[in-house]
Amino acid sequence: MSSDGPEKHVVPDGVMDLMWFQNRLVVAGADTRTMIMETRAGEVTWGLQFAPGVAYALLGVPADELTDQRAELSEFVSLPGTWSFEDNAADALERVFIALWTQADPERSLLREAASLDRAAREGLSVREMAELHGLPERSLRRLSNRLFGYGPKTLTRIHRFQHALHLVRAGLPLSDAAATAGYADQAHFTRESNLLAGRTPAALAGRFVQS
């Protein structure tokens, strides 16, 4: 993400990121509201999006402890060697990720479950349906979702639906059609959710704000 001014607004997208931001390796937790990033003109931020459950698997920190937070990677893990981001920040960020993966050797079954939960949320399943699909009591599902994603399954579903509708609006679809396609009751429902999650209307977001 590049910057032309003093700040950028990042709306909730249901994921966590590893970023090279202002000469620091930063972990961006899952957001429940618009986050404002203070930037300098011409500054470039490089980011790598974690797949579902991967941040928890690599850092060993429950995702809900990082919700709406930005923290330096060094607070959670120690990486061997030194890392230079001057020549090719994207390549360096990928190598940091590989080092984290090798060091943690994450449990594949947990990542498969995380991917399945995320897919169910994107499909708009209810909490009850998600729990039944994964053979979990609803309370256990909520605890697992908080640990893997930073919030419960209902919030995860809301944010994925919001992002889907916003993507359709940015692609040129009329607001009413985007709302219906994404699963909202009507355009007013989409607008209310947009104001709750991002503090702006869908039209304003499509024209002014950026997605992480």
ZADO-1210 file (C-alpha; in nm, 4 decimals, padded with zeros to 6 digits):
<atoms>
<atom x="00.0000" y="00.0000" z="00.0000" code="MET" pos="1"/>
<atom x="00.1394" y="00.3390" z="-00.0983" code="SER" pos="2"/>
<atom x="00.0541" y="00.6674" z="00.0658" code="SER" pos="3"/>
<atom x="-00.0141" y="01.0126" z="-00.0753" code="ASP" pos="4"/>
<atom x="-00.1045" y="01.1826" z="00.2511" code="GLY" pos="5"/>
<atom x="-00.0772" y="01.1784" z="00.6291" code="PRO" pos="6"/>
<atom x="-00.3116" y="00.8870" z="00.6946" code="GLU" pos="7"/>
<atom x="-00.4858" y="00.5866" z="00.5427" code="LYS" pos="8"/>
<atom x="-00.8093" y="00.4242" z="00.6560" code="HIS" pos="9"/>
<atom x="-00.8166" y="00.0429" z="00.6637" code="VAL" pos="10"/>
<atom x="-01.1563" y="-00.1240" z="00.6955" code="VAL" pos="11"/>
<atom x="-01.2211" y="-00.4657" z="00.8575" code="PRO" pos="12"/>
<atom x="-01.1520" y="-00.7587" z="00.6263" code="ASP" pos="13"/>
<atom x="-01.1498" y="-01.0653" z="00.8531" code="GLY" pos="14"/>
<atom x="-00.7780" y="-01.1430" z="00.8203" code="VAL" pos="15"/>
<atom x="-00.4451" y="-01.0805" z="00.9927" code="MET" pos="16"/>
<atom x="-00.1308" y="-00.9512" z="00.8224" code="ASP" pos="17"/>
<atom x="00.2462" y="-00.9391" z="00.8533" code="LEU" pos="18"/>
<atom x="00.3657" y="-00.5949" z="00.7411" code="MET" pos="19"/>
<atom x="00.6853" y="-00.4027" z="00.6801" code="TRP" pos="20"/>
<atom x="00.5669" y="-00.0622" z="00.8014" code="PHE" pos="21"/>
<atom x="00.7888" y="00.2377" z="00.8767" code="GLN" pos="22"/>
<atom x="01.0989" y="00.0165" z="00.8962" code="ASN" pos="23"/>
<atom x="00.9370" y="-00.2269" z="01.1381" code="ARG" pos="24"/>
<atom x="00.8023" y="-00.5806" z="01.1093" code="LEU" pos="25"/>
<atom x="00.4476" y="-00.5490" z="01.2372" code="VAL" pos="26"/>
<atom x="00.1675" y="-00.7968" z="01.2996" code="VAL" pos="27"/>
<atom x="-00.1744" y="-00.6492" z="01.2227" code="ALA" pos="28"/>
<atom x="-00.4532" y="-00.8137" z="01.4168" code="GLY" pos="29"/>
<atom x="-00.8040" y="-00.8662" z="01.2825" code="ALA" pos="30"/>
<atom x="-01.0036" y="-00.5432" z="01.2866" code="ASP" pos="31"/>
<atom x="-01.3557" y="-00.4799" z="01.4081" code="THR" pos="32"/>
<atom x="-01.3553" y="-00.1145" z="01.3025" code="ARG" pos="33"/>
<atom x="-01.1736" y="00.1176" z="01.0649" code="THR" pos="34"/>
<atom x="-00.8096" y="00.1594" z="01.1648" code="MET" pos="35"/>
<atom x="-00.6245" y="00.4817" z="01.0834" code="ILE" pos="36"/>
<atom x="-00.2600" y="00.4444" z="00.9833" code="MET" pos="37"/>
<atom x="-00.0429" y="00.7519" z="01.0103" code="GLU" pos="38"/>
<atom x="00.1862" y="00.7668" z="00.7071" code="THR" pos="39"/>
<atom x="00.4337" y="00.9902" z="00.5295" code="ARG" pos="40"/>
<atom x="00.4010" y="01.1050" z="00.1691" code="ALA" pos="41"/>
<atom x="00.5590" y="00.8575" z="-00.0713" code="GLY" pos="42"/>
<atom x="00.5924" y="00.5907" z="00.1958" code="GLU" pos="43"/>
<atom x="00.5241" y="00.2310" z="00.0915" code="VAL" pos="44"/>
<atom x="00.3920" y="-00.0400" z="00.3238" code="THR" pos="45"/>
<atom x="00.4471" y="-00.4028" z="00.2268" code="TRP" pos="46"/>
<atom x="00.2071" y="-00.6653" z="00.3553" code="GLY" pos="47"/>
<atom x="00.1621" y="-01.0411" z="00.3557" code="LEU" pos="48"/>
<atom x="-00.1829" y="-01.1712" z="00.4411" code="GLN" pos="49"/>
<atom x="-00.1980" y="-01.4722" z="00.6729" code="PHE" pos="50"/>
<atom x="-00.4244" y="-01.7565" z="00.5627" code="ALA" pos="51"/>
<atom x="-00.6961" y="-01.8576" z="00.8137" code="PRO" pos="52"/>
<atom x="-00.5457" y="-01.9742" z="01.1434" code="GLY" pos="53"/>
<atom x="-00.1854" y="-01.9260" z="01.0320" code="VAL" pos="54"/>
<atom x="-00.1090" y="-01.6251" z="01.2521" code="ALA" pos="55"/>
<atom x="-00.2108" y="-01.8187" z="01.5624" code="TYR" pos="56"/>
<atom x="-00.0168" y="-02.1264" z="01.4481" code="ALA" pos="57"/>
<atom x="00.3046" y="-01.9318" z="01.3793" code="LEU" pos="58"/>
<atom x="00.3008" y="-01.6863" z="01.6696" code="LEU" pos="59"/>
<atom x="00.1415" y="-01.9030" z="01.9384" code="GLY" pos="60"/>
<atom x="-00.0756" y="-01.6083" z="02.0439" code="VAL" pos="61"/>
<atom x="-00.4578" y="-01.6350" z="02.0399" code="PRO" pos="62"/>
<atom x="-00.5822" y="-01.4066" z="01.7652" code="ALA" pos="63"/>
<atom x="-00.8329" y="-01.2332" z="01.9939" code="ASP" pos="64"/>
<atom x="-00.5406" y="-01.0944" z="02.1967" code="GLU" pos="65"/>
<atom x="-00.4410" y="-00.9001" z="01.8834" code="LEU" pos="66"/>
<atom x="-00.7835" y="-00.7835" z="01.7703" code="THR" pos="67"/>
<atom x="-00.7706" y="-00.4157" z="01.6644" code="ASP" pos="68"/>
<atom x="-00.3985" y="-00.4094" z="01.7501" code="GLN" pos="69"/>
<atom x="-00.0716" y="-00.3451" z="01.5651" code="ARG" pos="70"/>
<atom x="00.2317" y="-00.4964" z="01.7372" code="ALA" pos="71"/>
<atom x="00.5947" y="-00.5615" z="01.6453" code="GLU" pos="72"/>
<atom x="00.6718" y="-00.9189" z="01.5462" code="LEU" pos="73"/>
<atom x="00.9618" y="-00.9275" z="01.7925" code="SER" pos="74"/>
<atom x="00.7116" y="-00.9179" z="02.0810" code="GLU" pos="75"/>
<atom x="00.6081" y="-01.2730" z="01.9958" code="PHE" pos="76"/>
<atom x="00.8939" y="-01.4563" z="01.8248" code="VAL" pos="77"/>
<atom x="01.2691" y="-01.4383" z="01.7775" code="SER" pos="78"/>
<atom x="01.3980" y="-01.4911" z="01.4263" code="LEU" pos="79"/>
<atom x="01.7491" y="-01.6166" z="01.3562" code="PRO" pos="80"/>
<atom x="01.9840" y="-01.3979" z="01.1518" code="GLY" pos="81"/>
<atom x="01.9353" y="-01.0470" z="01.0196" code="THR" pos="82"/>
<atom x="01.6890" y="-00.9272" z="00.7584" code="TRP" pos="83"/>
<atom x="01.7393" y="-00.6533" z="00.5016" code="SER" pos="84"/>
<atom x="01.4350" y="-00.4849" z="00.3472" code="PHE" pos="85"/>
<atom x="01.6222" y="-00.2149" z="00.1570" code="GLU" pos="86"/>
<atom x="01.6568" y="-00.3823" z="-00.1840" code="ASP" pos="87"/>
<atom x="01.3481" y="-00.6036" z="-00.2110" code="ASN" pos="88"/>
<atom x="01.1004" y="-00.5680" z="00.0742" code="ALA" pos="89"/>
<atom x="00.8492" y="-00.8102" z="-00.0775" code="ALA" pos="90"/>
<atom x="01.1080" y="-01.0863" z="-00.1055" code="ASP" pos="91"/>
<atom x="01.2384" y="-01.0194" z="00.2457" code="ALA" pos="92"/>
<atom x="00.8866" y="-01.0365" z="00.3886" code="LEU" pos="93"/>
<atom x="00.8306" y="-01.3711" z="00.2181" code="GLU" pos="94"/>
<atom x="01.1562" y="-01.5041" z="00.3603" code="ARG" pos="95"/>
<atom x="01.0535" y="-01.3937" z="00.7095" code="VAL" pos="96"/>
<atom x="00.7277" y="-01.5835" z="00.6660" code="PHE" pos="97"/>
<atom x="00.9130" y="-01.8979" z="00.5540" code="ILE" pos="98"/>
<atom x="01.1406" y="-01.8708" z="00.8586" code="ALA" pos="99"/>
<atom x="00.8369" y="-01.8395" z="01.0866" code="LEU" pos="100"/>
<atom x="00.6732" y="-02.1410" z="00.9226" code="TRP" pos="101"/>
<atom x="00.9867" y="-02.3538" z="00.9518" code="THR" pos="102"/>
<atom x="01.0367" y="-02.2530" z="01.3125" code="GLN" pos="103"/>
<atom x="00.6764" y="-02.3215" z="01.4182" code="ALA" pos="104"/>
<atom x="00.6047" y="-02.6284" z="01.1991" code="ASP" pos="105"/>
<atom x="00.2289" y="-02.5671" z="01.2356" code="PRO" pos="106"/>
<atom x="-00.0223" y="-02.8430" z="01.2895" code="GLU" pos="107"/>
<atom x="-00.1858" y="-02.9076" z="00.9534" code="ARG" pos="108"/>
<atom x="-00.5145" y="-03.0361" z="01.0964" code="SER" pos="109"/>
<atom x="-00.5678" y="-02.7062" z="01.2795" code="LEU" pos="110"/>
<atom x="-00.5073" y="-02.5099" z="00.9599" code="LEU" pos="111"/>
<atom x="-00.7507" y="-02.7296" z="00.7676" code="ARG" pos="112"/>
<atom x="-01.0152" y="-02.6675" z="01.0335" code="GLU" pos="113"/>
<atom x="-00.9471" y="-02.2935" z="01.0229" code="ALA" pos="114"/>
<atom x="-00.9828" y="-02.2914" z="00.6436" code="ALA" pos="115"/>
<atom x="-01.3095" y="-02.4835" z="00.6691" code="SER" pos="116"/>
<atom x="-01.4499" y="-02.2428" z="00.9296" code="LEU" pos="117"/>
<atom x="-01.3507" y="-01.9431" z="00.7191" code="ASP" pos="118"/>
<atom x="-01.5122" y="-02.0967" z="00.4119" code="ARG" pos="119"/>
<atom x="-01.8349" y="-02.1594" z="00.6054" code="ALA" pos="120"/>
<atom x="-01.8370" y="-01.7970" z="00.7238" code="ALA" pos="121"/>
<atom x="-01.7882" y="-01.6731" z="00.3667" code="ARG" pos="122"/>
<atom x="-02.0817" y="-01.8894" z="00.2586" code="GLU" pos="123"/>
<atom x="-02.2983" y="-01.7202" z="00.5211" code="GLY" pos="124"/>
<atom x="-02.3733" y="-02.0219" z="00.7399" code="LEU" pos="125"/>
<atom x="-02.5311" y="-01.9537" z="01.0783" code="SER" pos="126"/>
<atom x="-02.3437" y="-02.0269" z="01.4010" code="VAL" pos="127"/>
<atom x="-02.5614" y="-02.3350" z="01.4539" code="ARG" pos="128"/>
<atom x="-02.4946" y="-02.4613" z="01.1012" code="GLU" pos="129"/>
<atom x="-02.1201" y="-02.4028" z="01.1369" code="MET" pos="130"/>
<atom x="-02.1140" y="-02.5850" z="01.4695" code="ALA" pos="131"/>
<atom x="-02.3029" y="-02.8847" z="01.3285" code="GLU" pos="132"/>
<atom x="-02.0844" y="-02.8961" z="01.0181" code="LEU" pos="133"/>
<atom x="-01.7683" y="-02.9148" z="01.2307" code="HIS" pos="134"/>
<atom x="-01.9074" y="-03.1391" z="01.5048" code="GLY" pos="135"/>
<atom x="-01.8630" y="-02.8762" z="01.7766" code="LEU" pos="136"/>
<atom x="-02.0856" y="-02.7337" z="02.0483" code="PRO" pos="137"/>
<atom x="-02.1598" y="-02.3685" z="01.9718" code="GLU" pos="138"/>
<atom x="-01.9633" y="-02.2520" z="02.2758" code="ARG" pos="139"/>
<atom x="-01.6568" y="-02.4488" z="02.1638" code="SER" pos="140"/>
<atom x="-01.6943" y="-02.3084" z="01.8125" code="LEU" pos="141"/>
<atom x="-01.6919" y="-01.9527" z="01.9488" code="ARG" pos="142"/>
<atom x="-01.3805" y="-02.0168" z="02.1560" code="ARG" pos="143"/>
<atom x="-01.2022" y="-02.1732" z="01.8581" code="LEU" pos="144"/>
<atom x="-01.3053" y="-01.8926" z="01.6253" code="SER" pos="145"/>
<atom x="-01.1809" y="-01.6286" z="01.8703" code="ASN" pos="146"/>
<atom x="-00.8478" y="-01.8088" z="01.8959" code="ARG" pos="147"/>
<atom x="-00.8041" y="-01.8512" z="01.5204" code="LEU" pos="148"/>
<atom x="-00.9595" y="-01.5345" z="01.3763" code="PHE" pos="149"/>
<atom x="-00.9781" y="-01.2748" z="01.6526" code="GLY" pos="150"/>
<atom x="-01.3558" y="-01.2792" z="01.6864" code="TYR" pos="151"/>
<atom x="-01.6484" y="-01.5181" z="01.6936" code="GLY" pos="152"/>
<atom x="-01.8099" y="-01.6873" z="01.3933" code="PRO" pos="153"/>
<atom x="-02.1024" y="-01.4444" z="01.3744" code="LYS" pos="154"/>
<atom x="-01.8703" y="-01.1437" z="01.3489" code="THR" pos="155"/>
<atom x="-01.6484" y="-01.3247" z="01.1004" code="LEU" pos="156"/>
<atom x="-01.9511" y="-01.3922" z="00.8810" code="THR" pos="157"/>
<atom x="-02.0652" y="-01.0288" z="00.9043" code="ARG" pos="158"/>
<atom x="-01.7250" y="-00.8978" z="00.7993" code="ILE" pos="159"/>
<atom x="-01.6911" y="-01.1397" z="00.5070" code="HIS" pos="160"/>
<atom x="-02.0401" y="-01.0438" z="00.3852" code="ARG" pos="161"/>
<atom x="-01.9527" y="-00.6749" z="00.4171" code="PHE" pos="162"/>
<atom x="-01.6276" y="-00.7204" z="00.2241" code="GLN" pos="163"/>
<atom x="-01.8047" y="-00.9188" z="-00.0473" code="HIS" pos="164"/>
<atom x="-02.0622" y="-00.6444" z="-00.0967" code="ALA" pos="165"/>
<atom x="-01.7972" y="-00.3725" z="-00.0878" code="LEU" pos="166"/>
<atom x="-01.5909" y="-00.5575" z="-00.3497" code="HIS" pos="167"/>
<atom x="-01.8979" y="-00.5713" z="-00.5757" code="LEU" pos="168"/>
<atom x="-01.9589" y="-00.1976" z="-00.5331" code="VAL" pos="169"/>
<atom x="-01.5957" y="-00.1202" z="-00.6157" code="ARG" pos="170"/>
<atom x="-01.6321" y="-00.3382" z="-00.9256" code="ALA" pos="171"/>
<atom x="-01.9155" y="-00.1154" z="-01.0437" code="GLY" pos="172"/>
<atom x="-02.2277" y="-00.2993" z="-00.9282" code="LEU" pos="173"/>
<atom x="-02.5106" y="-00.0736" z="-00.8043" code="PRO" pos="174"/>
<atom x="-02.5482" y="-00.0623" z="-00.4260" code="LEU" pos="175"/>
<atom x="-02.8846" y="-00.2398" z="-00.4256" code="SER" pos="176"/>
<atom x="-02.7549" y="-00.5229" z="-00.6453" code="ASP" pos="177"/>
<atom x="-02.4364" y="-00.5588" z="-00.4397" code="ALA" pos="178"/>
<atom x="-02.6399" y="-00.5763" z="-00.1205" code="ALA" pos="179"/>
<atom x="-02.8722" y="-00.8450" z="-00.2590" code="ALA" pos="180"/>
<atom x="-02.5895" y="-01.0524" z="-00.4068" code="THR" pos="181"/>
<atom x="-02.3940" y="-01.0483" z="-00.0801" code="ALA" pos="182"/>
<atom x="-02.6954" y="-01.1574" z="00.1234" code="GLY" pos="183"/>
<atom x="-02.8218" y="-00.8386" z="00.2847" code="TYR" pos="184"/>
<atom x="-03.1946" y="-00.7911" z="00.3345" code="ALA" pos="185"/>
<atom x="-03.1791" y="-00.4689" z="00.1340" code="ASP" pos="186"/>
<atom x="-02.9546" y="-00.1723" z="00.0542" code="GLN" pos="187"/>
<atom x="-03.0413" y="-00.0025" z="00.3846" code="ALA" pos="188"/>
<atom x="-02.9177" y="-00.3104" z="00.5727" code="HIS" pos="189"/>
<atom x="-02.5866" y="-00.2951" z="00.3844" code="PHE" pos="190"/>
<atom x="-02.5533" y="00.0759" z="00.4613" code="THR" pos="191"/>
<atom x="-02.6198" y="00.0213" z="00.8333" code="ARG" pos="192"/>
<atom x="-02.3583" y="-00.2537" z="00.8498" code="GLU" pos="193"/>
<atom x="-02.1095" y="-00.0377" z="00.6625" code="SER" pos="194"/>
<atom x="-02.1598" y="00.2454" z="00.9103" code="ASN" pos="195"/>
<atom x="-02.1257" y="00.0074" z="01.2056" code="LEU" pos="196"/>
<atom x="-01.8131" y="-00.1701" z="01.0805" code="LEU" pos="197"/>
<atom x="-01.6348" y="00.1092" z="00.8973" code="ALA" pos="198"/>
<atom x="-01.7964" y="00.4340" z="01.0052" code="GLY" pos="199"/>
<atom x="-01.8837" y="00.5333" z="00.6476" code="ARG" pos="200"/>
<atom x="-02.1409" y="00.4558" z="00.3810" code="THR" pos="201"/>
<atom x="-02.0565" y="00.1988" z="00.1109" code="PRO" pos="202"/>
<atom x="-02.0361" y="00.4727" z="-00.1519" code="ALA" pos="203"/>
<atom x="-01.7856" y="00.6698" z="00.0528" code="ALA" pos="204"/>
<atom x="-01.5776" y="00.3600" z="00.1200" code="LEU" pos="205"/>
<atom x="-01.5691" y="00.2617" z="-00.2446" code="ALA" pos="206"/>
<atom x="-01.4346" y="00.6009" z="-00.3414" code="GLY" pos="207"/>
<atom x="-01.2048" y="00.6997" z="-00.0533" code="ARG" pos="208"/>
<atom x="-01.0820" y="00.4153" z="00.1630" code="PHE" pos="209"/>
<atom x="-00.8426" y="00.1248" z="00.1148" code="VAL" pos="210"/>
<atom x="-00.8596" y="-00.2406" z="00.2103" code="GLN" pos="211"/>
<atom x="-00.5691" y="-00.3999" z="00.3964" code="SER" pos="212"/>
</atoms>
